[in-house]
């Protein structure tokens, strides 16, 4: 399922609407995935989107472990976009300078 969610995010770089979401759930179900907890799938999808955005922005100094720490802390692109530099700098191993670069890259 993770591979399909990653593909969905890549196919919808500007986000998705209700019909896209319902289509994804129907596709997952048709392929045998358990969709009984759509909120759980949605949270995972949002985390996948944030991870993908951080990767494609190629912020110097932001490797996989730091990206994972940001995803664990903020969970959604929306949350990170609305965070302050100070909020981002509170994440372990993220310096203020790197936090500034992250905020600038995702705006």
Backbone bond lengths (Angstrom), bond angles and torsions (degrees), N, CA, C in turn:
res aa  C-N    CA-C-N  psi(-1)  N-CA   C-N-CA  omega(-1)  CA-C   N-CA-C  phi
1 X - - - 1.452 - - 1.526 109.93 -
2 X 1.342 117.42 -35.72 1.463 120.31 -177.72 1.527 111.55 -58.49
3 X 1.314 116.12 -41.18 1.466 120.61 179.76 1.528 110.51 -62.25
4 X 1.321 116.98 -41.96 1.466 121.51 -179.99 1.525 110.73 -66.82
5 X 1.337 117.44 -39.43 1.456 120.08 179.17 1.528 110.74 -66.14
6 X 1.325 116.13 -38.90 1.470 120.11 177.13 1.541 109.51 -62.25
7 X 1.321 116.98 -43.88 1.465 120.81 178.81 1.533 110.59 -62.76
8 X 1.327 116.43 -39.77 1.464 120.92 178.83 1.532 110.05 -61.36
9 X 1.317 117.06 -45.22 1.464 121.51 178.42 1.528 110.13 -60.80
10 X 1.312 116.68 -45.60 1.466 120.47 -179.81 1.526 111.52 -64.37
11 X 1.327 117.27 -32.66 1.464 121.73 178.37 1.530 112.67 -76.79
12 X 1.333 116.61 -15.24 1.466 121.87 -177.77 1.535 109.63 -129.75
13 X 1.330 118.06 64.09 1.469 120.45 -174.46 1.528 113.91 -63.25
14 X 1.316 117.68 -21.77 1.462 120.46 179.81 1.518 112.64 -100.22
15 X 1.324 116.75 11.74 1.454 120.94 -178.80 1.518 111.07 102.07
16 X 1.305 116.32 -173.16 1.457 121.07 -175.50 1.511 109.18 -144.97
17 X 1.324 114.31 162.15 1.459 119.74 178.88 1.535 109.46 -108.52
18 X 1.307 115.08 -177.03 1.462 121.27 -176.88 1.525 111.74 -59.41
19 X 1.318 116.60 -43.64 1.466 119.81 -179.41 1.533 111.23 -63.78
20 X 1.320 116.89 -40.00 1.471 120.23 176.84 1.531 109.90 -61.25
21 X 1.337 115.85 -45.00 1.463 121.93 -179.02 1.532 110.83 -61.83
22 X 1.321 116.26 -46.90 1.467 120.18 -179.40 1.534 110.24 -64.86
23 X 1.319 116.99 -37.77 1.458 120.86 176.92 1.518 111.91 -63.55
24 X 1.335 116.21 -39.98 1.465 120.01 177.45 1.525 110.77 -63.67
25 X 1.322 116.53 -46.11 1.473 119.33 179.10 1.528 110.98 -60.43
26 X 1.324 117.26 -42.24 1.468 120.98 179.53 1.530 110.34 -63.64
27 X 1.312 116.41 -41.04 1.464 120.53 179.11 1.531 110.92 -64.99
28 X 1.321 115.93 -44.24 1.471 119.42 178.86 1.527 110.81 -61.06
29 X 1.327 115.58 -44.42 1.460 120.11 179.89 1.525 110.92 -63.34
30 X 1.321 116.56 -42.78 1.464 120.84 179.71 1.529 112.06 -62.69
31 X 1.325 115.56 -26.99 1.465 120.30 179.29 1.523 112.78 -93.70
32 X 1.338 116.09 11.83 1.455 120.45 173.22 1.509 116.65 91.47
33 X 1.325 117.98 6.77 1.461 120.07 178.66 1.527 109.83 -80.75
34 X 1.314 115.25 148.51 1.457 121.85 176.14 1.522 108.48 -78.71
35 X 1.310 117.77 115.18 1.459 122.04 179.63 1.528 111.25 -113.66
36 X 1.319 116.35 24.80 1.465 120.67 -177.38 1.532 112.10 -71.01
37 X 1.334 117.59 -16.35 1.463 121.32 177.51 1.528 108.84 -123.76
38 X 1.338 116.76 77.96 1.464 119.06 -176.94 1.531 113.25 -62.84
39 X 1.331 117.47 -26.79 1.465 119.35 177.79 1.529 110.69 -65.08
40 X 1.304 116.70 -39.96 1.459 120.97 178.25 1.527 110.09 -64.22
41 X 1.315 116.43 -42.67 1.464 120.91 177.84 1.525 109.21 -64.40
42 X 1.317 117.17 -41.66 1.462 121.43 179.19 1.520 112.28 -62.25
43 X 1.325 117.21 -41.97 1.467 120.43 177.66 1.523 110.32 -63.23
44 X 1.320 116.32 -43.20 1.455 120.58 178.80 1.531 110.24 -64.27
45 X 1.325 116.78 -39.78 1.460 121.38 178.59 1.528 110.45 -63.51
46 X 1.319 117.40 -43.41 1.468 121.13 179.20 1.527 110.95 -64.10
47 X 1.311 117.28 -40.60 1.468 120.38 176.92 1.526 110.67 -64.64
48 X 1.322 116.00 -39.27 1.463 120.63 177.71 1.522 110.13 -63.42
49 X 1.324 116.73 -40.54 1.470 120.61 178.55 1.527 110.86 -63.26
50 X 1.323 117.04 -44.02 1.461 120.57 179.84 1.530 110.28 -63.80
51 X 1.312 116.46 -45.36 1.466 120.58 178.49 1.530 110.26 -59.10
52 X 1.310 116.90 -44.72 1.460 122.09 -179.56 1.527 110.67 -62.43
53 X 1.319 117.10 -45.20 1.463 120.93 179.39 1.520 111.14 -61.37
54 X 1.318 116.91 -44.31 1.461 119.52 179.94 1.524 110.97 -63.51
55 X 1.307 117.12 -37.31 1.460 121.18 179.60 1.520 111.11 -69.16
56 X 1.317 117.17 -45.01 1.471 119.23 -176.07 1.515 113.02 -73.28
57 X 1.318 118.17 -19.85 1.472 121.35 178.60 1.530 111.72 -79.16
58 X 1.318 117.51 -17.10 1.471 123.25 175.83 1.530 112.80 47.62
59 X 1.315 116.10 59.66 1.458 120.98 178.03 1.530 108.07 -77.94
60 X 1.333 116.01 123.71 1.460 120.38 -179.52 1.528 109.29 -61.55
61 X 1.334 115.54 127.41 1.459 121.54 -179.65 1.521 113.64 95.55
62 X 1.325 116.48 -5.96 1.463 120.66 -179.06 1.523 108.91 -106.39
63 X 1.320 115.63 92.25 1.446 121.22 178.85 1.518 111.36 -91.18
64 X 1.327 115.94 -172.38 1.470 120.53 -177.06 1.531 114.15 -59.70
65 X 1.316 118.78 -39.34 1.472 119.77 -177.88 1.521 111.72 -70.32
66 X 1.298 116.50 -40.54 1.470 119.22 177.72 1.527 110.80 -69.47
67 X 1.312 116.34 -38.95 1.473 119.60 176.24 1.527 109.90 -60.65
68 X 1.324 116.26 -43.91 1.464 120.60 178.66 1.526 110.95 -60.93
69 X 1.332 116.69 -39.64 1.468 120.30 178.48 1.529 110.67 -63.49
70 X 1.338 117.06 -39.39 1.467 120.26 177.35 1.525 111.46 -67.17
71 X 1.320 116.34 -40.89 1.473 120.33 178.27 1.527 109.75 -63.77
72 X 1.319 117.38 -42.81 1.466 120.55 178.84 1.527 111.64 -62.44
73 X 1.313 116.97 -37.13 1.459 120.94 -177.18 1.533 112.49 -79.16
74 X 1.349 117.60 -45.68 1.464 120.29 -171.73 1.527 114.14 -100.32
75 X 1.300 118.76 -26.97 1.464 126.62 174.40 1.525 116.33 65.95
76 X 1.322 118.76 -31.50 1.469 120.17 -179.96 1.526 110.37 -132.77
77 X 1.307 115.28 153.50 1.456 120.68 175.87 1.526 109.68 -61.78
78 X 1.307 116.94 -40.18 1.463 121.40 179.24 1.529 110.38 -57.69
79 X 1.323 116.93 -46.23 1.473 120.75 -179.10 1.521 111.34 -63.10
80 X 1.314 116.74 -42.62 1.464 118.88 179.86 1.525 110.40 -68.51
81 X 1.317 117.88 -39.17 1.467 120.34 178.78 1.529 111.92 -63.99
82 X 1.301 117.48 -26.52 1.468 121.27 -179.39 1.530 112.79 -98.43
83 X 1.302 116.53 4.66 1.471 120.70 178.22 1.524 109.65 -84.14
84 X 1.301 115.16 153.77 1.465 120.27 175.19 1.530 109.33 -86.79
85 X 1.295 115.38 165.02 1.462 120.15 175.56 1.528 109.40 -57.97
86 X 1.327 116.83 -40.24 1.473 120.44 178.63 1.522 111.56 -61.81
87 X 1.332 117.13 -40.83 1.470 120.69 177.91 1.525 110.86 -60.36
88 X 1.319 115.70 -44.63 1.466 120.45 -178.27 1.526 109.86 -68.31
89 X 1.321 116.73 -39.56 1.465 120.80 -179.17 1.527 112.75 -67.90
90 X 1.325 117.95 -15.59 1.469 121.15 176.63 1.521 112.69 -75.02
91 X 1.319 117.28 -15.82 1.466 121.67 179.17 1.535 107.77 -70.13
92 X 1.333 117.85 128.98 1.468 119.86 -179.38 1.532 111.85 -52.27
93 X 1.294 115.57 137.26 1.475 128.05 179.67 1.526 113.91 74.90
94 X 1.326 118.67 0.83 1.467 121.23 177.37 1.529 107.95 -99.33
95 X 1.322 115.62 114.01 1.463 120.39 177.75 1.519 109.62 -78.87
96 X 1.308 115.90 165.74 1.462 119.68 178.11 1.532 110.11 -61.83
97 X 1.303 116.83 -41.22 1.465 120.97 179.20 1.526 111.07 -60.37
98 X 1.322 116.62 -44.58 1.461 120.58 178.13 1.520 110.68 -67.39
99 X 1.325 116.89 -38.26 1.464 120.84 177.73 1.528 110.38 -59.40
100 X 1.309 117.07 -41.55 1.461 121.42 178.25 1.527 110.53 -62.24
101 X 1.322 117.13 -42.79 1.461 121.39 178.87 1.524 110.94 -63.83
102 X 1.323 117.00 -41.02 1.469 121.32 -179.99 1.521 110.15 -63.57
103 X 1.319 116.65 -48.85 1.463 120.75 -179.61 1.527 110.26 -59.83
104 X 1.320 116.79 -44.37 1.461 119.93 179.24 1.518 111.58 -63.75
105 X 1.319 117.42 -39.47 1.478 121.15 -176.24 1.521 112.97 -68.63
106 X 1.314 118.40 -31.59 1.464 119.51 -174.26 1.526 114.02 -96.42
107 X 1.305 117.25 -1.08 1.471 120.19 179.88 1.498 111.62 -75.29
